């Protein structure tokens, strides 16, 4: 599968490209080095400022079905 675009993919599109295992990307216009550096800086800031909110059991419990859900 080849993705063809008029402009180099943004960060969100790159995530989708990785998620769907698209192996080849062709684009007409590349981003400037400054645009790429700004994106990298934003990604770095995210990594520095992220905070783990609690234990994983709390997150897992959010995905359990309510006990009475299937009986309706």
Gaussian input, Z-matrix of N, CA and C with variables (Angstrom, degrees):
# hf/3-21g

backbone

0 1
 N
 C     1     B1
 C     2     B2     1     A1
 N     3     B3     2     A2     1     D1
 C     4     B4     3     A3     2     D2
 C     5     B5     4     A4     3     D3
 N     6     B6     5     A5     4     D4
 C     7     B7     6     A6     5     D5
 C     8     B8     7     A7     6     D6
 N     9     B9     8     A8     7     D7
 C    10    B10     9     A9     8     D8
 C    11    B11    10    A10     9     D9
 N    12    B12    11    A11    10    D10
 C    13    B13    12    A12    11    D11
 C    14    B14    13    A13    12    D12
 N    15    B15    14    A14    13    D13
 C    16    B16    15    A15    14    D14
 C    17    B17    16    A16    15    D15
 N    18    B18    17    A17    16    D16
 C    19    B19    18    A18    17    D17
 C    20    B20    19    A19    18    D18
 N    21    B21    20    A20    19    D19
 C    22    B22    21    A21    20    D20
 C    23    B23    22    A22    21    D21
 N    24    B24    23    A23    22    D22
 C    25    B25    24    A24    23    D23
 C    26    B26    25    A25    24    D24
 N    27    B27    26    A26    25    D25
 C    28    B28    27    A27    26    D26
 C    29    B29    28    A28    27    D27
 N    30    B30    29    A29    28    D28
 C    31    B31    30    A30    29    D29
 C    32    B32    31    A31    30    D30
 N    33    B33    32    A32    31    D31
 C    34    B34    33    A33    32    D32
 C    35    B35    34    A34    33    D33
 N    36    B36    35    A35    34    D34
 C    37    B37    36    A36    35    D35
 C    38    B38    37    A37    36    D36
 N    39    B39    38    A38    37    D37
 C    40    B40    39    A39    38    D38
 C    41    B41    40    A40    39    D39
 N    42    B42    41    A41    40    D40
 C    43    B43    42    A42    41    D41
 C    44    B44    43    A43    42    D42
 N    45    B45    44    A44    43    D43
 C    46    B46    45    A45    44    D44
 C    47    B47    46    A46    45    D45
 N    48    B48    47    A47    46    D46
 C    49    B49    48    A48    47    D47
 C    50    B50    49    A49    48    D48
 N    51    B51    50    A50    49    D49
 C    52    B52    51    A51    50    D50
 C    53    B53    52    A52    51    D51
 N    54    B54    53    A53    52    D52
 C    55    B55    54    A54    53    D53
 C    56    B56    55    A55    54    D54
 N    57    B57    56    A56    55    D55
 C    58    B58    57    A57    56    D56
 C    59    B59    58    A58    57    D57
 N    60    B60    59    A59    58    D58
 C    61    B61    60    A60    59    D59
 C    62    B62    61    A61    60    D60
 N    63    B63    62    A62    61    D61
 C    64    B64    63    A63    62    D62
 C    65    B65    64    A64    63    D63
 N    66    B66    65    A65    64    D64
 C    67    B67    66    A66    65    D65
 C    68    B68    67    A67    66    D66
 N    69    B69    68    A68    67    D67
 C    70    B70    69    A69    68    D68
 C    71    B71    70    A70    69    D69
 N    72    B72    71    A71    70    D70
 C    73    B73    72    A72    71    D71
 C    74    B74    73    A73    72    D72
 N    75    B75    74    A74    73    D73
 C    76    B76    75    A75    74    D74
 C    77    B77    76    A76    75    D75
 N    78    B78    77    A77    76    D76
 C    79    B79    78    A78    77    D77
 C    80    B80    79    A79    78    D78
 N    81    B81    80    A80    79    D79
 C    82    B82    81    A81    80    D80
 C    83    B83    82    A82    81    D81
 N    84    B84    83    A83    82    D82
 C    85    B85    84    A84    83    D83
 C    86    B86    85    A85    84    D84
 N    87    B87    86    A86    85    D85
 C    88    B88    87    A87    86    D86
 C    89    B89    88    A88    87    D87
 N    90    B90    89    A89    88    D88
 C    91    B91    90    A90    89    D89
 C    92    B92    91    A91    90    D90
 N    93    B93    92    A92    91    D91
 C    94    B94    93    A93    92    D92
 C    95    B95    94    A94    93    D93
 N    96    B96    95    A95    94    D94
 C    97    B97    96    A96    95    D95
 C    98    B98    97    A97    96    D96
 N    99    B99    98    A98    97    D97
 C   100   B100    99    A99    98    D98
 C   101   B101   100   A100    99    D99
 N   102   B102   101   A101   100   D100
 C   103   B103   102   A102   101   D101
 C   104   B104   103   A103   102   D102
 N   105   B105   104   A104   103   D103
 C   106   B106   105   A105   104   D104
 C   107   B107   106   A106   105   D105
 N   108   B108   107   A107   106   D106
 C   109   B109   108   A108   107   D107
 C   110   B110   109   A109   108   D108
 N   111   B111   110   A110   109   D109
 C   112   B112   111   A111   110   D110
 C   113   B113   112   A112   111   D111
 N   114   B114   113   A113   112   D112
 C   115   B115   114   A114   113   D113
 C   116   B116   115   A115   114   D114
 N   117   B117   116   A116   115   D115
 C   118   B118   117   A117   116   D116
 C   119   B119   118   A118   117   D117
 N   120   B120   119   A119   118   D118
 C   121   B121   120   A120   119   D119
 C   122   B122   121   A121   120   D120
 N   123   B123   122   A122   121   D121
 C   124   B124   123   A123   122   D122
 C   125   B125   124   A124   123   D123
 N   126   B126   125   A125   124   D124
 C   127   B127   126   A126   125   D125
 C   128   B128   127   A127   126   D126
 N   129   B129   128   A128   127   D127
 C   130   B130   129   A129   128   D128
 C   131   B131   130   A130   129   D129
 N   132   B132   131   A131   130   D130
 C   133   B133   132   A132   131   D131
 C   134   B134   133   A133   132   D132
 N   135   B135   134   A134   133   D133
 C   136   B136   135   A135   134   D134
 C   137   B137   136   A136   135   D135
 N   138   B138   137   A137   136   D136
 C   139   B139   138   A138   137   D137
 C   140   B140   139   A139   138   D138
 N   141   B141   140   A140   139   D139
 C   142   B142   141   A141   140   D140
 C   143   B143   142   A142   141   D141
 N   144   B144   143   A143   142   D142
 C   145   B145   144   A144   143   D143
 C   146   B146   145   A145   144   D144
 N   147   B147   146   A146   145   D145
 C   148   B148   147   A147   146   D146
 C   149   B149   148   A148   147   D147
 N   150   B150   149   A149   148   D148
 C   151   B151   150   A150   149   D149
 C   152   B152   151   A151   150   D150
 N   153   B153   152   A152   151   D151
 C   154   B154   153   A153   152   D152
 C   155   B155   154   A154   153   D153
 N   156   B156   155   A155   154   D154
 C   157   B157   156   A156   155   D155
 C   158   B158   157   A157   156   D156
 N   159   B159   158   A158   157   D157
 C   160   B160   159   A159   158   D158
 C   161   B161   160   A160   159   D159
 N   162   B162   161   A161   160   D160
 C   163   B163   162   A162   161   D161
 C   164   B164   163   A163   162   D162
 N   165   B165   164   A164   163   D163
 C   166   B166   165   A165   164   D164
 C   167   B167   166   A166   165   D165
 N   168   B168   167   A167   166   D166
 C   169   B169   168   A168   167   D167
 C   170   B170   169   A169   168   D168
 N   171   B171   170   A170   169   D169
 C   172   B172   171   A171   170   D170
 C   173   B173   172   A172   171   D171
 N   174   B174   173   A173   172   D172
 C   175   B175   174   A174   173   D173
 C   176   B176   175   A175   174   D174
 N   177   B177   176   A176   175   D175
 C   178   B178   177   A177   176   D176
 C   179   B179   178   A178   177   D177
 N   180   B180   179   A179   178   D178
 C   181   B181   180   A180   179   D179
 C   182   B182   181   A181   180   D180
 N   183   B183   182   A182   181   D181
 C   184   B184   183   A183   182   D182
 C   185   B185   184   A184   183   D183
 N   186   B186   185   A185   184   D184
 C   187   B187   186   A186   185   D185
 C   188   B188   187   A187   186   D186
 N   189   B189   188   A188   187   D187
 C   190   B190   189   A189   188   D188
 C   191   B191   190   A190   189   D189
 N   192   B192   191   A191   190   D190
 C   193   B193   192   A192   191   D191
 C   194   B194   193   A193   192   D192
 N   195   B195   194   A194   193   D193
 C   196   B196   195   A195   194   D194
 C   197   B197   196   A196   195   D195
 N   198   B198   197   A197   196   D196
 C   199   B199   198   A198   197   D197
 C   200   B200   199   A199   198   D198
 N   201   B201   200   A200   199   D199
 C   202   B202   201   A201   200   D200
 C   203   B203   202   A202   201   D201
 N   204   B204   203   A203   202   D202
 C   205   B205   204   A204   203   D203
 C   206   B206   205   A205   204   D204
 N   207   B207   206   A206   205   D205
 C   208   B208   207   A207   206   D206
 C   209   B209   208   A208   207   D207
 N   210   B210   209   A209   208   D208
 C   211   B211   210   A210   209   D209
 C   212   B212   211   A211   210   D210
 N   213   B213   212   A212   211   D211
 C   214   B214   213   A213   212   D212
 C   215   B215   214   A214   213   D213

   B1=1.4518
   B2=1.5316
   B3=1.3055
   B4=1.4588
   B5=1.5219
   B6=1.3205
   B7=1.4596
   B8=1.5211
   B9=1.3249
   B10=1.4588
   B11=1.5196
   B12=1.3377
   B13=1.4593
   B14=1.5246
   B15=1.3256
   B16=1.4613
   B17=1.5222
   B18=1.3358
   B19=1.4617
   B20=1.5258
   B21=1.3019
   B22=1.4649
   B23=1.5331
   B24=1.3334
   B25=1.4678
   B26=1.5305
   B27=1.3424
   B28=1.4664
   B29=1.5331
   B30=1.3189
   B31=1.4621
   B32=1.5268
   B33=1.3312
   B34=1.4626
   B35=1.5304
   B36=1.3070
   B37=1.4624
   B38=1.5269
   B39=1.3341
   B40=1.4673
   B41=1.5204
   B42=1.3345
   B43=1.4632
   B44=1.5178
   B45=1.3317
   B46=1.4665
   B47=1.5291
   B48=1.3178
   B49=1.4643
   B50=1.5230
   B51=1.3218
   B52=1.4646
   B53=1.5243
   B54=1.3301
   B55=1.4677
   B56=1.5280
   B57=1.3280
   B58=1.4600
   B59=1.5267
   B60=1.3307
   B61=1.4614
   B62=1.5361
   B63=1.3265
   B64=1.4627
   B65=1.5257
   B66=1.3041
   B67=1.4649
   B68=1.5277
   B69=1.3226
   B70=1.4625
   B71=1.5237
   B72=1.3300
   B73=1.4536
   B74=1.5250
   B75=1.3134
   B76=1.4648
   B77=1.5212
   B78=1.3371
   B79=1.4617
   B80=1.5195
   B81=1.3251
   B82=1.4616
   B83=1.5192
   B84=1.3400
   B85=1.4595
   B86=1.5276
   B87=1.3186
   B88=1.4660
   B89=1.5228
   B90=1.3252
   B91=1.4643
   B92=1.5245
   B93=1.3207
   B94=1.4659
   B95=1.5270
   B96=1.3017
   B97=1.4622
   B98=1.5217
   B99=1.3310
   B100=1.4705
   B101=1.5260
   B102=1.3181
   B103=1.4652
   B104=1.5263
   B105=1.3169
   B106=1.4638
   B107=1.5272
   B108=1.3321
   B109=1.4619
   B110=1.5277
   B111=1.3392
   B112=1.4714
   B113=1.5262
   B114=1.3336
   B115=1.4603
   B116=1.5258
   B117=1.3324
   B118=1.4641
   B119=1.5208
   B120=1.3223
   B121=1.4574
   B122=1.5251
   B123=1.3344
   B124=1.4746
   B125=1.5247
   B126=1.3213
   B127=1.4640
   B128=1.5321
   B129=1.3211
   B130=1.4626
   B131=1.5282
   B132=1.3342
   B133=1.4695
   B134=1.5230
   B135=1.3186
   B136=1.4634
   B137=1.5273
   B138=1.3266
   B139=1.4620
   B140=1.5253
   B141=1.3222
   B142=1.4616
   B143=1.5261
   B144=1.3386
   B145=1.4625
   B146=1.5281
   B147=1.3248
   B148=1.4624
   B149=1.5239
   B150=1.3293
   B151=1.4597
   B152=1.5206
   B153=1.3244
   B154=1.4623
   B155=1.5184
   B156=1.3287
   B157=1.4643
   B158=1.5231
   B159=1.2914
   B160=1.4588
   B161=1.5101
   B162=1.3338
   B163=1.4626
   B164=1.5293
   B165=1.3149
   B166=1.4611
   B167=1.5242
   B168=1.3369
   B169=1.4668
   B170=1.5238
   B171=1.3204
   B172=1.4617
   B173=1.5251
   B174=1.3051
   B175=1.4619
   B176=1.5239
   B177=1.3362
   B178=1.4580
   B179=1.5184
   B180=1.3295
   B181=1.4642
   B182=1.5281
   B183=1.3183
   B184=1.4608
   B185=1.5237
   B186=1.3310
   B187=1.4584
   B188=1.5242
   B189=1.3306
   B190=1.4598
   B191=1.5235
   B192=1.3273
   B193=1.4600
   B194=1.5136
   B195=1.3014
   B196=1.4613
   B197=1.5281
   B198=1.3531
   B199=1.4712
   B200=1.5324
   B201=1.3108
   B202=1.4580
   B203=1.5163
   B204=1.3111
   B205=1.4634
   B206=1.5274
   B207=1.3372
   B208=1.4600
   B209=1.5227
   B210=1.3255
   B211=1.4625
   B212=1.5240
   B213=1.3092
   B214=1.4798
   B215=1.5011
   A1=108.34
   A2=117.24
   A3=122.95
   A4=109.18
   A5=116.01
   A6=121.82
   A7=107.91
   A8=116.63
   A9=121.72
   A10=107.49
   A11=116.10
   A12=121.29
   A13=109.87
   A14=115.45
   A15=119.10
   A16=111.61
   A17=116.95
   A18=121.24
   A19=109.15
   A20=117.14
   A21=121.29
   A22=109.97
   A23=118.45
   A24=121.52
   A25=113.63
   A26=114.74
   A27=121.23
   A28=109.05
   A29=116.33
   A30=121.04
   A31=111.52
   A32=117.46
   A33=120.16
   A34=110.68
   A35=116.70
   A36=120.50
   A37=111.07
   A38=117.03
   A39=119.88
   A40=110.56
   A41=116.29
   A42=119.68
   A43=111.55
   A44=116.94
   A45=120.86
   A46=110.52
   A47=116.98
   A48=121.08
   A49=109.91
   A50=116.85
   A51=120.51
   A52=111.26
   A53=116.71
   A54=121.66
   A55=111.57
   A56=116.80
   A57=120.92
   A58=112.86
   A59=115.77
   A60=122.30
   A61=112.44
   A62=116.31
   A63=120.94
   A64=106.99
   A65=115.66
   A66=120.97
   A67=113.72
   A68=117.40
   A69=118.96
   A70=109.74
   A71=115.84
   A72=122.73
   A73=107.92
   A74=116.19
   A75=121.20
   A76=107.72
   A77=116.22
   A78=119.67
   A79=109.32
   A80=114.94
   A81=120.43
   A82=112.97
   A83=116.98
   A84=119.95
   A85=109.66
   A86=115.63
   A87=120.97
   A88=110.27
   A89=115.60
   A90=120.11
   A91=109.03
   A92=115.30
   A93=119.25
   A94=109.33
   A95=116.37
   A96=120.78
   A97=110.49
   A98=117.88
   A99=121.49
   A100=111.28
   A101=116.37
   A102=119.44
   A103=110.61
   A104=116.55
   A105=120.54
   A106=111.29
   A107=116.81
   A108=120.17
   A109=111.60
   A110=117.81
   A111=121.01
   A112=110.52
   A113=117.22
   A114=120.60
   A115=110.69
   A116=116.44
   A117=120.19
   A118=111.10
   A119=117.36
   A120=121.11
   A121=110.70
   A122=117.12
   A123=120.61
   A124=110.61
   A125=117.40
   A126=121.06
   A127=110.31
   A128=117.03
   A129=121.12
   A130=110.62
   A131=117.32
   A132=120.98
   A133=111.22
   A134=116.53
   A135=120.41
   A136=109.89
   A137=117.04
   A138=120.67
   A139=111.33
   A140=117.37
   A141=121.46
   A142=111.17
   A143=117.62
   A144=121.16
   A145=114.54
   A146=118.83
   A147=118.55
   A148=110.62
   A149=115.77
   A150=122.13
   A151=108.48
   A152=116.45
   A153=121.14
   A154=107.56
   A155=117.63
   A156=122.08
   A157=114.88
   A158=120.05
   A159=118.96
   A160=111.06
   A161=114.31
   A162=116.71
   A163=110.64
   A164=115.67
   A165=121.05
   A166=112.87
   A167=118.21
   A168=120.56
   A169=111.11
   A170=117.40
   A171=120.51
   A172=109.79
   A173=116.94
   A174=120.00
   A175=110.50
   A176=117.27
   A177=120.35
   A178=111.55
   A179=117.67
   A180=120.64
   A181=111.73
   A182=118.38
   A183=121.16
   A184=112.30
   A185=116.82
   A186=120.56
   A187=113.46
   A188=118.38
   A189=121.05
   A190=109.52
   A191=116.24
   A192=119.91
   A193=109.90
   A194=116.08
   A195=120.67
   A196=107.47
   A197=119.10
   A198=121.46
   A199=114.03
   A200=119.17
   A201=120.74
   A202=114.72
   A203=118.26
   A204=121.45
   A205=112.47
   A206=117.29
   A207=120.62
   A208=112.89
   A209=118.35
   A210=120.37
   A211=112.33
   A212=118.47
   A213=120.75
   A214=111.97
   D1=131.47
   D2=178.38
   D3=-118.51
   D4=129.60
   D5=175.05
   D6=-96.08
   D7=126.86
   D8=178.81
   D9=-116.38
   D10=128.28
   D11=-175.67
   D12=-137.22
   D13=156.94
   D14=177.07
   D15=-79.60
   D16=-23.25
   D17=-175.70
   D18=-136.06
   D19=152.53
   D20=179.38
   D21=-58.85
   D22=135.16
   D23=-174.94
   D24=-60.35
   D25=144.52
   D26=176.75
   D27=-78.05
   D28=178.70
   D29=-178.27
   D30=-61.49
   D31=-41.90
   D32=-179.41
   D33=-66.23
   D34=-41.48
   D35=178.24
   D36=-66.25
   D37=-37.56
   D38=177.02
   D39=-62.26
   D40=-37.61
   D41=176.47
   D42=-62.09
   D43=-42.85
   D44=177.76
   D45=-65.82
   D46=-38.06
   D47=178.19
   D48=-61.00
   D49=-43.66
   D50=178.09
   D51=-67.85
   D52=-43.03
   D53=-178.23
   D54=-60.91
   D55=-40.74
   D56=-177.34
   D57=-96.31
   D58=9.94
   D59=171.72
   D60=56.27
   D61=42.75
   D62=176.62
   D63=-78.63
   D64=120.40
   D65=-170.99
   D66=-85.94
   D67=-27.35
   D68=-173.89
   D69=-130.30
   D70=129.98
   D71=178.59
   D72=-126.87
   D73=130.56
   D74=175.67
   D75=-124.01
   D76=133.68
   D77=178.55
   D78=-139.42
   D79=154.83
   D80=-176.05
   D81=-84.15
   D82=-38.78
   D83=-176.37
   D84=-123.13
   D85=124.86
   D86=178.34
   D87=-85.69
   D88=154.14
   D89=174.78
   D90=-75.70
   D91=152.60
   D92=177.72
   D93=-73.03
   D94=162.77
   D95=178.94
   D96=-60.35
   D97=-32.71
   D98=-179.64
   D99=-68.94
   D100=-39.68
   D101=176.92
   D102=-63.71
   D103=-41.81
   D104=179.12
   D105=-65.34
   D106=-40.25
   D107=178.34
   D108=-65.17
   D109=-38.87
   D110=177.26
   D111=-62.52
   D112=-42.21
   D113=178.36
   D114=-62.97
   D115=-42.56
   D116=178.94
   D117=-64.07
   D118=-39.42
   D119=179.06
   D120=-63.95
   D121=-41.92
   D122=177.33
   D123=-62.26
   D124=-42.53
   D125=179.18
   D126=-64.81
   D127=-39.81
   D128=178.12
   D129=-63.76
   D130=-45.39
   D131=178.40
   D132=-58.74
   D133=-40.64
   D134=178.23
   D135=-59.91
   D136=-46.96
   D137=-178.24
   D138=-62.72
   D139=-37.72
   D140=-178.76
   D141=-70.95
   D142=-39.07
   D143=-172.71
   D144=-90.78
   D145=-8.16
   D146=-176.63
   D147=-70.79
   D148=148.00
   D149=-176.66
   D150=-131.76
   D151=130.91
   D152=175.66
   D153=-76.42
   D154=123.27
   D155=-168.67
   D156=-86.96
   D157=-13.55
   D158=-178.31
   D159=169.72
   D160=-165.77
   D161=-178.69
   D162=-81.82
   D163=161.31
   D164=-174.23
   D165=-72.62
   D166=-21.01
   D167=179.31
   D168=-63.13
   D169=-35.77
   D170=178.79
   D171=-63.78
   D172=-44.50
   D173=179.57
   D174=-64.07
   D175=-44.24
   D176=179.73
   D177=-60.72
   D178=-36.50
   D179=-178.35
   D180=-66.05
   D181=-23.03
   D182=178.55
   D183=-67.91
   D184=-20.59
   D185=-176.15
   D186=-97.38
   D187=-2.93
   D188=177.06
   D189=-75.09
   D190=142.14
   D191=175.65
   D192=-72.04
   D193=145.35
   D194=173.84
   D195=-62.17
   D196=136.80
   D197=-175.12
   D198=-54.19
   D199=-35.89
   D200=-178.08
   D201=-88.12
   D202=0.90
   D203=-173.49
   D204=-63.79
   D205=-45.50
   D206=-175.10
   D207=-74.78
   D208=-18.78
   D209=-177.54
   D210=-82.34
   D211=-5.48
   D212=-178.78
   D213=-79.48

